[in-house]
Amino acid sequence: MRFLGFLVKVVGLLLIVTVNAWSDNLSLSTSDKLFKQATDLVKNKKYDQAIGIFEELAKASEHDAQYNLAILLKSGKGTTKKYTDSLYWAFLSKLGEIKEADDLVDDLIELLPEKTVENVRQELKTHLKKSVENGAEDLVMHLGRFFLDVVTEKEYASAYKWFTIGAALGIENAAKVRDEVEEELTPEEIVEEQENAEVFFQSFVEQFRKSSDEENSS
């Protein structure tokens, strides 16, 4: 993830580029090099090739690439326009705290029927839950934020469960967000979701944390 991102208009498209993207190639990580390559391809109007690279990075949870992919899908550059796919990646980049994604999500929601938007939400929720259940610890906070930032009405109880799990796993800022969300819940909801979080956490640790420790010690 490149945290020093900023927006630049590249051949009419407002894409995220980064400070690192203009650095000496020798100092760049593999993902940074790919990101720079994709941005250069857009500058040269080779959109179809750029989309392929941005999609590869997007699937690897590179949030700035998710945003750029959403922009290209919305504009129909290098591929046919597809607002549903654009919204999916825009939601993910929003959950990855790409600020520019907020306006993009709002624009796309206005272009799509409400039922279609809800289908995209459900597809995203399924993806996040399955990923976390399969050990994707880095997406635990995304799943919590999903219930605050993607759903039509905030679902504080569900968000609290995942932030509680995130805090137990030692994820940065999870405890702070957990405590903020707790203020929105009834005592009954707090008890229920703490129990739900405990069940998932114990299973997650048993399945993934312990197996990882055993591999490292062997």
N, CA, C and O of each residue as an XYZ file, in Angstrom:
872
protein
N       0.849     -1.194      0.000
C       0.000      0.000      0.000
C       0.881      1.238      0.000
O       1.788      1.355      0.824
N       0.619      2.174     -0.928
C       1.384      3.407     -1.013
C       0.610      4.516     -0.307
O      -0.423      4.969     -0.799
N       1.115      4.953      0.856
C       0.358      5.888      1.664
C       0.527      7.332      1.210
O      -0.245      8.197      1.624
N       1.526      7.613      0.363
C       1.771      8.989     -0.058
C       1.098      9.279     -1.386
O       1.711      9.849     -2.288
N      -0.157      8.889     -1.505
C      -0.859      9.054     -2.766
C      -1.423     10.456     -2.938
O      -1.750     11.126     -1.958
N      -1.535     10.899     -4.186
C      -2.203     12.152     -4.471
C      -2.812     12.052     -5.859
O      -2.404     11.228     -6.677
N      -3.801     12.910     -6.110
C      -4.544     12.851     -7.363
C      -3.868     13.688     -8.440
O      -3.427     14.811     -8.195
N      -3.796     13.121     -9.626
C      -3.269     13.821    -10.793
C      -4.169     13.495    -11.974
O      -4.568     12.345    -12.159
N      -4.486     14.500    -12.767
C      -5.299     14.239    -13.955
C      -4.386     13.680    -15.039
O      -3.483     14.364    -15.521
N      -4.634     12.427    -15.414
C      -3.846     11.743    -16.436
C      -4.756     11.500    -17.627
O      -5.713     10.732    -17.535
N      -4.464     12.147    -18.735
C      -5.284     12.095    -19.952
C      -6.771     12.133    -19.611
O      -7.544     11.293    -20.070
N      -7.162     13.114    -18.802
C      -8.566     13.321    -18.499
C      -9.118     12.485    -17.367
O     -10.277     12.658    -16.993
N      -8.327     11.585    -16.810
C      -8.786     10.735    -15.710
C      -8.100     11.161    -14.419
O      -6.880     11.318    -14.381
N      -8.882     11.346    -13.368
C      -8.322     11.753    -12.084
C      -7.876     10.512    -11.332
O      -8.655      9.902    -10.599
N      -6.604     10.141    -11.524
C      -6.059      8.918    -10.940
C      -5.171      9.229     -9.748
O      -4.634     10.329     -9.617
N      -5.031      8.237     -8.886
C      -4.069      8.341     -7.790
C      -2.701      7.937     -8.309
O      -2.540      6.872     -8.905
N      -1.722      8.790     -8.078
C      -0.321      8.416     -8.288
C       0.361      8.632     -6.944
O      -0.294      9.075     -6.001
N       1.633      8.341     -6.823
C       2.299      8.458     -5.531
C       3.661      9.094     -5.664
O       4.241      9.165     -6.748
N       4.158      9.558     -4.524
C       5.526     10.072     -4.482
C       6.479      8.982     -4.936
O       7.396      9.234     -5.718
N       6.262      7.775     -4.445
C       7.132      6.657     -4.815
C       7.090      6.365     -6.303
O       8.061      5.876     -6.879
N       5.945      6.672     -6.928
C       5.795      6.336     -8.338
C       6.776      7.092     -9.216
O       7.056      6.687    -10.344
N       7.299      8.203     -8.687
C       8.240      8.981     -9.501
C       9.679      8.769     -9.033
O      10.589      9.461     -9.491
N       9.888      7.823     -8.130
C      11.228      7.581     -7.589
C      12.066      6.738     -8.532
O      11.578      6.204     -9.528
N      13.322      6.636     -8.194
C      14.234      5.749     -8.907
C      13.719      4.320     -8.808
O      13.421      3.848     -7.712
N      13.611      3.625     -9.939
C      13.074      2.269     -9.961
C      13.809      1.328     -9.023
O      13.219      0.368     -8.529
N      15.090      1.585     -8.768
C      15.869      0.682     -7.921
C      15.361      0.677     -6.484
O      15.557     -0.299     -5.760
N      14.706      1.769     -6.066
C      14.251      1.878     -4.679
C      12.801      1.440     -4.499
O      12.276      1.494     -3.387
N      12.152      1.011     -5.570
C      10.736      0.670     -5.509
C      10.514     -0.804     -5.214
O      11.307     -1.661     -5.605
N       9.409     -1.086     -4.512
C       8.996     -2.469     -4.315
C       8.385     -2.984     -5.614
O       8.153     -2.215     -6.547
N       8.129     -4.282     -5.669
C       7.525     -4.861     -6.872
C       6.171     -4.236     -7.156
O       5.871     -3.899     -8.302
N       5.347     -4.077     -6.121
C       4.019     -3.495     -6.332
C       4.112     -2.036     -6.757
O       3.312     -1.579     -7.573
N       5.086     -1.296     -6.209
C       5.291      0.096     -6.624
C       5.672      0.179     -8.102
O       5.187      1.043     -8.833
N       6.546     -0.730     -8.527
C       6.963     -0.749     -9.933
C       5.782     -1.040    -10.845
O       5.630     -0.419    -11.897
N       4.948     -1.990    -10.434
C       3.768     -2.320    -11.230
C       2.805     -1.141    -11.275
O       2.223     -0.840    -12.317
N       2.643     -0.477    -10.133
C       1.747      0.670    -10.073
C       2.231      1.783    -10.999
O       1.443      2.377    -11.735
N       3.518      2.056    -10.954
C       4.102      3.077    -11.836
C       3.940      2.678    -13.296
O       3.627      3.511    -14.146
N       4.156      1.397    -13.579
C       4.002      0.909    -14.947
C       2.575      1.131    -15.440
O       2.364      1.567    -16.571
N       1.607      0.831    -14.593
C       0.204      1.001    -14.977
C      -0.135      2.472    -15.196
O      -0.848      2.818    -16.137
N       0.382      3.333    -14.322
C       0.141      4.765    -14.481
C       0.755      5.280    -15.777
O       0.142      6.083    -16.481
N       1.956      4.825    -16.092
C       2.608      5.215    -17.348
C       1.812      4.721    -18.556
O       1.718      5.417    -19.567
N       1.246      3.532    -18.451
C       0.436      2.994    -19.546
C      -0.803      3.852    -19.778
O      -1.211      4.067    -20.919
N      -1.398      4.338    -18.698
C      -2.553      5.225    -18.845
C      -2.131      6.517    -19.534
O      -2.842      7.016    -20.406
N      -0.973      7.063    -19.147
C      -0.470      8.284    -19.779
C      -0.282      8.090    -21.276
O      -0.461      9.019    -22.063
N       0.085      6.860    -21.660
C       0.285      6.540    -23.076
C      -0.972      5.982    -23.738
O      -0.927      5.487    -24.864
N      -2.098      6.068    -23.019
C      -3.416      5.641    -23.513
C      -3.485      4.152    -23.830
O      -4.276      3.728    -24.672
N      -2.666      3.370    -23.163
C      -2.728      1.908    -23.299
C      -3.562      1.368    -22.132
O      -3.071      0.667    -21.247
N      -4.842      1.732    -22.177
C      -5.710      1.486    -21.035
C      -5.936      0.005    -20.759
O      -6.023     -0.410    -19.603
N      -6.032     -0.790    -21.822
C      -6.313     -2.211    -21.614
C      -5.185     -2.888    -20.837
O      -5.439     -3.749    -19.994
N      -3.947     -2.502    -21.117
C      -2.812     -3.065    -20.380
C      -2.774     -2.541    -18.942
O      -2.449     -3.275    -18.008
N      -3.110     -1.270    -18.785
C      -3.117     -0.672    -17.444
C      -4.157     -1.341    -16.558
O      -3.906     -1.597    -15.380
N      -5.321     -1.623    -17.124
C      -6.386     -2.259    -16.349
C      -5.930     -3.603    -15.809
O      -6.208     -3.942    -14.659
N      -5.232     -4.367    -16.633
C      -4.759     -5.677    -16.203
C      -3.851     -5.587    -14.990
O      -3.945     -6.399    -14.070
N      -2.965     -4.585    -14.994
C      -2.039     -4.419    -13.869
C      -2.766     -3.903    -12.632
O      -2.556     -4.398    -11.525
N      -3.631     -2.894    -12.832
C      -4.375     -2.371    -11.689
C      -5.252     -3.455    -11.066
O      -5.410     -3.505     -9.846
N      -5.819     -4.319    -11.901
C      -6.666     -5.391    -11.375
C      -5.847     -6.380    -10.544
O      -6.292     -6.835     -9.490
N      -4.657     -6.704    -11.026
C      -3.766     -7.602    -10.274
C      -3.443     -7.017     -8.902
O      -3.489     -7.717     -7.891
N      -3.116     -5.723     -8.881
C      -2.798     -5.063     -7.618
C      -4.038     -4.919     -6.739
O      -3.963     -5.041     -5.517
N      -5.183     -4.656     -7.379
C      -6.432     -4.497     -6.625
C      -6.799     -5.775     -5.895
O      -7.246     -5.737     -4.749
N      -6.610     -6.902     -6.557
C      -6.921     -8.193     -5.939
C      -5.964     -8.517     -4.795
O      -6.262     -9.354     -3.943
N      -4.818     -7.849     -4.785
C      -3.850     -8.015     -3.695
C      -4.060     -6.970     -2.595
O      -3.176     -6.733     -1.772
N      -5.251     -6.350     -2.595
C      -5.640     -5.370     -1.566
C      -4.813     -4.096     -1.594
O      -4.593     -3.475     -0.555
N      -4.351     -3.699     -2.787
C      -3.692     -2.396     -2.948
C      -4.799     -1.369     -3.208
O      -5.361     -1.315     -4.302
N      -5.107     -0.557     -2.193
C      -6.322      0.247     -2.242
C      -6.268      1.378     -3.267
O      -7.291      1.731     -3.853
N      -5.086      1.946     -3.486
C      -4.988      2.985     -4.508
C      -5.210      2.386     -5.898
O      -5.788      3.036     -6.769
N      -4.757      1.161     -6.105
C      -5.004      0.470     -7.375
C      -6.484      0.141     -7.528
O      -7.022      0.197     -8.634
N      -7.141     -0.202     -6.428
C      -8.583     -0.459     -6.471
C      -9.326      0.793     -6.924
O     -10.259      0.719     -7.723
N      -8.903      1.934     -6.408
C      -9.527      3.195     -6.799
C      -9.300      3.477     -8.282
O     -10.242      3.813     -9.000
N      -8.065      3.343     -8.741
C      -7.770      3.619    -10.149
C      -8.504      2.660    -11.076
O      -8.969      3.060    -12.143
N      -8.610      1.400    -10.674
C      -9.358      0.425    -11.470
C     -10.826      0.836    -11.558
O     -11.439      0.747    -12.622
N     -11.380      1.284    -10.442
C     -12.772      1.737    -10.435
C     -12.970      2.918    -11.381
O     -13.980      2.993    -12.081
N     -12.003      3.842    -11.403
C     -12.079      5.004    -12.295
C     -12.090      4.562    -13.758
O     -12.891      5.055    -14.553
N     -11.205      3.636    -14.110
C     -11.123      3.167    -15.496
C     -12.386      2.413    -15.900
O     -12.856      2.554    -17.029
N     -12.933      1.624    -14.999
C     -14.167      0.888    -15.299
C     -15.348      1.840    -15.448
O     -16.232      1.607    -16.272
N     -15.368      2.899    -14.665
C     -16.445      3.889    -14.772
C     -16.356      4.668    -16.072
O     -17.378      5.009    -16.669
N     -15.135      4.952    -16.510
C     -14.945      5.762    -17.718
C     -15.034      4.942    -18.996
O     -15.247      5.491    -20.077
N     -14.870      3.614    -18.872
C     -14.898      2.771    -20.066
C     -13.631      2.877    -20.886
O     -13.666      2.722    -22.107
N     -12.511      3.140    -20.230
C     -11.225      3.222    -20.916
C     -10.541      1.861    -20.896
O     -10.240      1.337    -19.824
N     -10.293      1.288    -22.063
C      -9.617      0.000    -22.155
C     -10.529     -1.183    -21.946
O     -10.100     -2.332    -22.056
N     -11.773     -0.916    -21.648
C     -12.788     -1.957    -21.465
C     -14.147     -1.291    -21.588
O     -14.246     -0.064    -21.593
N     -15.187     -2.099    -21.686
C     -16.518     -1.505    -21.717
C     -16.868     -0.963    -20.338
O     -16.416     -1.483    -19.318
N     -17.677      0.085    -20.322
C     -18.120      0.629    -19.039
C     -18.864     -0.440    -18.251
O     -19.684     -1.170    -18.808
N     -18.582     -0.529    -16.977
C     -19.344     -1.430    -16.118
C     -19.417     -0.821    -14.725
O     -18.501     -0.959    -13.914
N     -20.527     -0.148    -14.473
C     -20.682      0.569    -13.220
C     -20.720     -0.358    -12.008
O     -20.280      0.022    -10.923
N     -21.247     -1.577    -12.187
C     -21.314     -2.498    -11.045
C     -19.914     -2.890    -10.578
O     -19.623     -2.859     -9.382
N     -19.053     -3.256    -11.517
C     -17.677     -3.608    -11.149
C     -16.934     -2.395    -10.593
O     -16.150     -2.508     -9.651
N     -17.195     -1.236    -11.193
C     -16.560     -0.012    -10.705
C     -16.963      0.253     -9.258
O     -16.126      0.623     -8.434
N     -18.245      0.064     -8.949
C     -18.715      0.298     -7.584
C     -18.092     -0.690     -6.604
O     -17.743     -0.322     -5.482
N     -17.954     -1.930     -7.027
C     -17.344     -2.955     -6.166
C     -15.940     -2.525     -5.738
O     -15.601     -2.565     -4.555
N     -15.135     -2.116     -6.713
C     -13.761     -1.714     -6.395
C     -13.724     -0.368     -5.675
O     -12.847     -0.124     -4.846
N     -14.674      0.498     -5.993
C     -14.740      1.784     -5.286
C     -15.073      1.569     -3.812
O     -14.492      2.215     -2.940
N     -16.013      0.656     -3.535
C     -16.324      0.313     -2.143
C     -15.084     -0.195     -1.413
O     -14.803      0.218     -0.288
N     -14.344     -1.094     -2.064
C     -13.148     -1.656     -1.427
C     -12.101     -0.578     -1.149
O     -11.466     -0.576     -0.094
N     -11.927      0.336     -2.103
C     -10.947      1.405     -1.869
C     -11.430      2.345     -0.767
O     -10.622      2.898     -0.022
N     -12.739      2.526     -0.665
C     -13.305      3.320      0.435
C     -13.018      2.651      1.776
O     -12.639      3.315      2.740
N     -13.201      1.333      1.832
C     -12.902      0.596      3.061
C     -11.409      0.632      3.378
O     -11.007      0.509      4.535
N     -10.594      0.803      2.339
C      -9.153      0.950      2.520
C      -8.748      2.375      2.837
O      -7.564      2.712      2.847
N      -9.754      3.217      3.098
C      -9.554      4.598      3.547
C      -8.897      5.482      2.495
O      -8.096      6.361      2.814
N      -9.251      5.234      1.229
C      -8.895      6.163      0.155
C      -9.984      7.235      0.123
O     -11.110      6.961     -0.293
N      -9.661      8.438      0.554
C     -10.671      9.484      0.732
C     -11.404      9.817     -0.565
O     -12.602     10.097     -0.563
N     -10.661      9.781     -1.671
C     -11.269     10.131     -2.956
C     -12.378      9.158     -3.353
O     -13.220      9.481     -4.190
N     -12.379      7.984     -2.760
C     -13.380      6.976     -3.112
C     -14.778      7.369     -2.648
O     -15.765      6.882     -3.199
N     -14.880      8.234     -1.652
C     -16.199      8.623     -1.143
C     -17.053      9.236     -2.245
O     -18.199      8.834     -2.447
N     -16.495     10.207     -2.956
C     -17.245     10.866     -4.029
C     -17.517      9.905     -5.178
O     -18.588      9.948     -5.783
N     -16.556      9.042     -5.483
C     -16.739      8.079     -6.568
C     -17.884      7.132     -6.247
O     -18.719      6.852     -7.108
N     -17.929      6.637     -5.019
C     -19.025      5.755     -4.595
C     -20.361      6.470     -4.727
O     -21.321      5.903     -5.249
N     -20.429      7.705     -4.259
C     -21.681      8.468     -4.339
C     -22.130      8.638     -5.790
O     -23.313      8.486     -6.094
N     -21.197      8.951     -6.680
C     -21.530      9.128     -8.097
C     -22.077      7.839     -8.701
O     -23.059      7.862     -9.443
N     -21.439      6.722     -8.382
C     -21.848      5.438     -8.954
C     -23.200      4.987     -8.420
O     -24.002      4.418     -9.160
N     -23.453      5.236     -7.147
C     -24.749      4.864     -6.569
C     -25.883      5.602     -7.270
O     -26.966      5.048     -7.458
N     -25.635      6.848     -7.656
C     -26.649      7.626     -8.371
C     -26.922      7.068     -9.766
O     -28.008      7.266    -10.311
N     -25.942      6.372    -10.346
C     -26.079      5.847    -11.705
C     -26.756      4.477    -11.758
O     -27.167      4.033    -12.830
N     -26.874      3.812    -10.625
C     -27.343      2.428    -10.604
C     -28.671      2.292     -9.874
O     -28.962      3.063     -8.960
N     -29.486      1.305    -10.279
C     -30.719      1.026     -9.537
C     -30.393      0.592     -8.111
O     -29.347     -0.008     -7.860
N     -31.287      0.896     -7.189
C     -31.049      0.570     -5.780
C     -30.820     -0.923     -5.580
O     -29.961     -1.322     -4.793
N     -31.581     -1.745     -6.285
C     -31.437     -3.198     -6.144
C     -30.050     -3.654     -6.587
O     -29.455     -4.533     -5.964
N     -29.540     -3.063     -7.655
C     -28.213     -3.420     -8.156
C     -27.132     -3.029     -7.154
O     -26.192     -3.788     -6.918
N     -27.270     -1.853     -6.572
C     -26.310     -1.406     -5.555
C     -26.306     -2.377     -4.383
O     -25.248     -2.721     -3.857
N     -27.499     -2.820     -3.976
C     -27.586     -3.758     -2.852
C     -26.938     -5.093     -3.204
O     -26.320     -5.731     -2.352
N     -27.078     -5.511     -4.456
C     -26.418     -6.753     -4.890
C     -24.896     -6.634     -4.791
O     -24.217     -7.579     -4.391
N     -24.371     -5.471     -5.156
C     -22.924     -5.244     -5.055
C     -22.499     -5.269     -3.589
O     -21.463     -5.835     -3.241
N     -23.307     -4.653     -2.742
C     -23.001     -4.684     -1.303
C     -22.926     -6.119     -0.787
O     -22.005     -6.479     -0.053
N     -23.901     -6.930     -1.177
C     -23.933     -8.317     -0.702
C     -22.750     -9.117     -1.243
O     -22.178     -9.949     -0.538
N     -22.391     -8.860     -2.498
C     -21.223     -9.531     -3.089
C     -19.958     -9.176     -2.316
O     -19.119    -10.034     -2.045
N     -19.836     -7.907     -1.970
C     -18.661     -7.448     -1.229
C     -18.630     -8.053      0.172
O     -17.579     -8.489      0.641
N     -19.783     -8.076      0.836
C     -19.834     -8.657      2.185
C     -19.443    -10.126      2.157
O     -18.695    -10.589      3.018
N     -19.944    -10.856      1.177
C     -19.602    -12.276      1.047
C     -18.105    -12.455      0.845
O     -17.486    -13.324      1.460
N     -17.526    -11.627     -0.019
C     -16.077    -11.692     -0.276
C     -15.280    -11.435      1.000
O     -14.342    -12.170      1.309
N     -15.651    -10.401      1.732
C     -14.909    -10.044      2.941
C     -15.025    -11.132      4.010
O     -14.031    -11.505      4.634
N     -16.240    -11.636      4.215
C     -16.438    -12.664      5.246
C     -15.674    -13.940      4.914
O     -15.017    -14.523      5.777
N     -15.764    -14.367      3.659
C     -15.049    -15.582      3.257
C     -13.543    -15.395      3.386
O     -12.833    -16.303      3.818
N     -13.063    -14.221      3.013
C     -11.623    -13.950      3.093
C     -11.137    -13.994      4.534
O     -10.105    -14.597      4.828
N     -11.884    -13.355      5.435
C     -11.498    -13.352      6.848
C     -11.598    -14.754      7.428
O     -10.720    -15.181      8.178
N     -12.654    -15.468      7.087
C     -12.815    -16.844      7.577
C     -11.693    -17.752      7.087
O     -11.393    -18.770      7.711
N     -11.077    -17.380      5.969
C      -9.960    -18.158      5.427
C      -8.598    -17.627      5.866
O      -7.563    -18.043      5.343
N      -8.605    -16.706      6.829
C      -7.342    -16.270      7.413
C      -6.850    -14.895      7.025
O      -5.743    -14.516      7.409
N      -7.636    -14.128      6.271
C      -7.195    -12.798      5.834
C      -7.340    -11.797      6.977
O      -8.306    -11.037      7.041
N      -6.374    -11.813      7.862
C      -6.393    -10.950      9.047
C      -6.430     -9.474      8.666
O      -7.010     -8.663      9.387
N      -5.815     -9.122      7.539
C      -5.749     -7.725      7.120
C      -7.103     -7.165      6.691
O      -7.242     -5.954      6.515
N      -8.109     -8.040      6.522
C      -9.426     -7.568      6.097
C     -10.438     -7.523      7.239
O     -11.605     -7.201      7.017
N     -10.007     -7.840      8.451
C     -10.924     -7.817      9.595
C     -11.508     -6.421      9.797
O     -12.715     -6.278      9.987
N     -10.669     -5.401      9.758
C     -11.145     -4.030      9.952
C     -12.018     -3.572      8.791
O     -12.953     -2.796      8.980
N     -11.711     -4.054      7.589
C     -12.552     -3.737      6.436
C     -13.966     -4.244      6.667
O     -14.943     -3.559      6.365
N     -14.062     -5.452      7.204
C     -15.375     -6.039      7.450
C     -16.129     -5.232      8.503
O     -17.337     -5.027      8.382
N     -15.426     -4.778      9.525
C     -16.066     -3.916     10.511
C     -16.551     -2.614      9.897
O     -17.676     -2.183     10.149
N     -15.702     -1.988      9.093
C     -16.087     -0.721      8.459
C     -17.208     -0.913      7.450
O     -17.992      0.004      7.207
N     -17.287     -2.109      6.860
C     -18.375     -2.386      5.919
C     -19.722     -2.083      6.565
O     -20.600     -1.500      5.928
N     -19.888     -2.472      7.818
C     -21.169     -2.312      8.499
C     -21.414     -0.882      8.974
O     -22.472     -0.577      9.525
N     -20.441     -0.016      8.760
C     -20.612      1.402      9.062
C     -20.663      2.258      7.807
O     -21.449      3.202      7.726
N     -19.822      1.930      6.822
C     -19.600      2.832      5.688
C     -20.187      2.374      4.357
O     -20.253      3.157      3.409
N     -20.614      1.118      4.274
C     -21.116      0.606      2.995
C     -22.612      0.320      3.048
O     -23.321      0.565      2.072
N     -23.096     -0.189      4.161
C     -24.522     -0.506      4.296
C     -25.349      0.773      4.275
O     -24.832      1.862      4.523
N     -26.644      0.631      3.976
C     -27.512      1.811      3.891
C     -27.740      2.432      5.267
O     -27.789      3.655      5.392
N     -27.879      1.603      6.297
C     -28.013      2.079      7.672
C     -26.943      1.405      8.531
O     -26.762      0.189      8.468
N     -26.256      2.181      9.311
C     -25.140      1.650     10.100
C     -25.593      0.494     10.994
O     -26.603      0.591     11.692
N     -24.836     -0.592     10.961
C     -25.117     -1.768     11.784
C     -24.019     -1.863     12.848
O     -23.038     -2.593     12.706
N     -24.230     -1.100     13.909
C     -23.191     -0.955     14.926
C     -22.834     -2.273     15.603
O     -21.668     -2.521     15.907
N     -23.830     -3.114     15.838
C     -23.568     -4.375     16.537
C     -22.625     -5.262     15.733
O     -21.673     -5.820     16.280
N     -22.890     -5.392     14.430
C     -22.029     -6.220     13.576
C     -20.632     -5.624     13.472
O     -19.636     -6.346     13.511
N     -20.565     -4.302     13.339
C     -19.259     -3.641     13.273
C     -18.479     -3.878     14.566
O     -17.274     -4.129     14.537
N     -19.173     -3.798     15.692
C     -18.531     -3.976     17.000
C     -17.880     -5.350     17.116
O     -16.774     -5.480     17.639
N     -18.574     -6.368     16.626
C     -18.014     -7.727     16.668
C     -16.656     -7.776     15.987
O     -15.699     -8.313     16.545
N     -16.565     -7.216     14.777
C     -15.319     -7.332     14.005
C     -14.226     -6.427     14.548
O     -13.049     -6.782     14.495
N     -14.598     -5.262     15.070
C     -13.586     -4.401     15.689
C     -13.061     -5.022     16.985
O     -11.890     -4.860     17.329
N     -13.940     -5.737     17.702
C     -13.513     -6.443     18.911
C     -12.507     -7.536     18.562
O     -11.511     -7.722     19.261
N     -12.776     -8.250     17.482
C     -11.849     -9.279     17.005
C     -10.537     -8.632     16.570
O      -9.456     -9.131     16.885
N     -10.639     -7.523     15.846
C      -9.438     -6.819     15.402
C      -8.571     -6.375     16.561
O      -7.347     -6.486     16.509
N      -9.214     -5.864     17.622
C      -8.463     -5.433     18.803
C      -7.772     -6.618     19.467
O      -6.624     -6.512     19.898
N      -8.472     -7.745     19.548
C      -7.886     -8.947     20.154
C      -6.694     -9.453     19.346
O      -5.760    -10.027     19.905
N      -6.729     -9.239     18.034
C      -5.629     -9.659     17.163
C      -4.475     -8.661     17.168
O      -3.421     -8.914     16.585
N      -4.686     -7.521     17.833
C      -3.631     -6.517     17.921
C      -3.536     -5.611     16.715
O      -2.488     -5.015     16.470
N      -4.615     -5.496     15.957
C      -4.611     -4.642     14.767
C      -4.645     -3.171     15.191
O      -5.400     -2.788     16.084
N      -3.831     -2.371     14.548
C      -3.696     -0.950     14.891
C      -5.039     -0.224     14.820
O      -5.793     -0.399     13.863
N      -5.332      0.583     15.828
C      -6.526      1.428     15.939
C      -7.824      0.654     16.171
O      -8.875      1.270     16.341
N      -7.776     -0.670     16.181
C      -9.005     -1.446     16.342
C      -9.659     -1.190     17.697
O     -10.878     -1.045     17.776
N      -8.868     -1.134     18.752
C      -9.425     -0.921     20.088
C     -10.112      0.437     20.192
O     -11.168      0.558     20.812
N      -9.513      1.450     19.588
C     -10.087      2.799     19.622
C     -11.445      2.819     18.922
O     -12.412      3.367     19.452
N     -11.516      2.226     17.741
C     -12.773      2.211     16.990
C     -13.806      1.345     17.706
O     -14.983      1.699     17.770
N     -13.364      0.214     18.241
C     -14.262     -0.665     19.003
C     -14.943      0.100     20.127
O     -16.156      0.002     20.306
N     -14.164      0.860     20.881
C     -14.714      1.585     22.028
C     -15.659      2.698     21.588
O     -16.635      2.992     22.279
N     -15.378      3.314     20.448
C     -16.274      4.351     19.927
C     -17.615      3.751     19.519
O     -18.668      4.326     19.797
N     -17.576      2.594     18.860
C     -18.805      1.943     18.415
C     -19.602      1.419     19.607
O     -20.833      1.409     19.578
N     -18.908      0.989     20.643
C     -19.585      0.448     21.833
C     -20.573      1.446     22.426
O     -21.592      1.055     22.995
N     -20.270      2.731     22.293
C     -21.141      3.771     22.841
C     -22.500      3.812     22.151
O     -23.445      4.394     22.684
N     -22.610      3.200     20.973
C     -23.861      3.199     20.215
C     -24.734      1.983     20.527
O     -25.837      1.864     19.991
N     -24.259      1.085     21.380
C     -24.943     -0.187     21.605
C     -25.629     -0.246     22.965
O     -25.253      0.452     23.907
N     -26.645     -1.099     23.039
C     -27.276     -1.384     24.323
C     -26.409     -2.386     25.082
O     -25.594     -3.078     24.471
N     -26.570     -2.474     26.401
C     -25.812     -3.479     27.158
C     -26.039     -4.897     26.640
O     -25.116     -5.712     26.621
N     -27.264     -5.186     26.222
C     -27.572     -6.519     25.701
C     -26.809     -6.797     24.411
O     -26.293     -7.897     24.212
N     -26.740     -5.802     23.542
C     -26.009     -5.964     22.280
C     -24.517     -6.152     22.535
O     -23.858     -6.948     21.866
N     -24.001     -5.421     23.495
C     -22.572     -5.534     23.813
C     -22.229     -6.947     24.260
O     -21.262     -7.541     23.784
N     -23.030     -7.481     25.182
C     -22.778     -8.834     25.689
C     -22.858     -9.854     24.562
O     -21.997    -10.726     24.448
N     -23.890     -9.748     23.728
C     -24.077    -10.713     22.640
C     -22.915    -10.683     21.656
O     -22.395    -11.732     21.275
N     -22.506     -9.488     21.244
C     -21.450     -9.392     20.237
C     -20.072     -9.711     20.815
O     -19.195    -10.184     20.093
N     -19.874     -9.458     22.100
C     -18.615     -9.879     22.721
C     -18.502    -11.399     22.725
O     -17.422    -11.950     22.509
N     -19.621    -12.070     22.974
C     -19.619    -13.537     22.945
C     -19.379    -14.046     21.525
O     -18.617    -14.991     21.319
N     -20.035    -13.411     20.542
C     -19.822    -13.799     19.140
C     -18.366    -13.584     18.730
O     -17.776    -14.410     18.033
N     -17.802    -12.469     19.173
C     -16.405    -12.166     18.840
C     -15.464    -13.187     19.466
O     -14.493    -13.610     18.838
N     -15.750    -13.580     20.699
C     -14.892    -14.545     21.386
C     -14.870    -15.881     20.654
O     -13.812    -16.487     20.487
N     -16.043    -16.338     20.218
C     -16.128    -17.619     19.506
C     -15.295    -17.575     18.235
O     -14.522    -18.492     17.956
N     -15.459    -16.493     17.458
C     -14.712    -16.392     16.201
C     -13.220    -16.255     16.470
O     -12.407    -16.900     15.809
N     -12.858    -15.419     17.436
C     -11.446    -15.181     17.741
C     -10.739    -16.474     18.137
O      -9.649    -16.760     17.643
N     -11.345    -17.246     19.014
C     -10.720    -18.491     19.461
C     -10.530    -19.456     18.297
O      -9.493    -20.110     18.186
N     -11.538    -19.540     17.432
C     -11.441    -20.417     16.263
C     -10.366    -19.931     15.304
O      -9.606    -20.730     14.757
N     -10.303    -18.609     15.100
C      -9.335    -18.013     14.179
C      -7.915    -18.265     14.664
O      -7.049    -18.677     13.892
N      -7.685    -18.015     15.942
C      -6.351    -18.214     16.515
C      -5.942    -19.676     16.425
O      -4.808    -19.992     16.062
N      -6.866    -20.560     16.755
C      -6.576    -21.992     16.724
C      -6.213    -22.446     15.317
O      -5.301    -23.250     15.124
N      -6.941    -21.917     14.339
C      -6.748    -22.369     12.961
C      -5.565    -21.709     12.265
O      -4.839    -22.366     11.520
N      -5.367    -20.416     12.503
C      -4.381    -19.682     11.707
C      -3.154    -19.219     12.499
O      -2.027    -19.381     12.030
N      -3.350    -18.658     13.665
C      -2.214    -18.150     14.428
C      -1.325    -19.294     14.910
O      -0.102    -19.216     14.793
N      -1.932    -20.360     15.452
C      -1.140    -21.468     15.987
C      -0.427    -22.231     14.881
O       0.725    -22.637     15.035
N      -1.130    -22.425     13.751
C      -0.491    -23.139     12.641
C       0.676    -22.343     12.093
O       1.684    -22.915     11.677
N       0.543    -21.001     12.090
C       1.633    -20.141     11.626
C       2.823    -20.219     12.574
O       3.972    -20.266     12.136
N       2.539    -20.234     13.886
C       3.616    -20.337     14.879
C       4.348    -21.670     14.760
O       5.570    -21.736     14.895
N       3.585    -22.730     14.505
C       4.188    -24.059     14.373
C       5.095    -24.130     13.152
O       6.162    -24.741     13.198
N       4.662    -23.496     12.048
C       5.475    -23.481     10.829
C       6.776    -22.722     11.067
O       7.840    -23.130     10.601
N       6.679    -21.605     11.803
C       7.868    -20.786     12.053
C       8.865    -21.477     12.970
O      10.068    -21.229     12.889
N       8.356    -22.356     13.853
C       9.240    -23.029     14.795
C       9.830    -24.316     14.240
O      10.763    -24.880     14.813
N       9.271    -24.784     13.101
C       9.759    -26.049     12.526
C      10.966    -25.827     11.620
O      11.499    -26.782     11.057
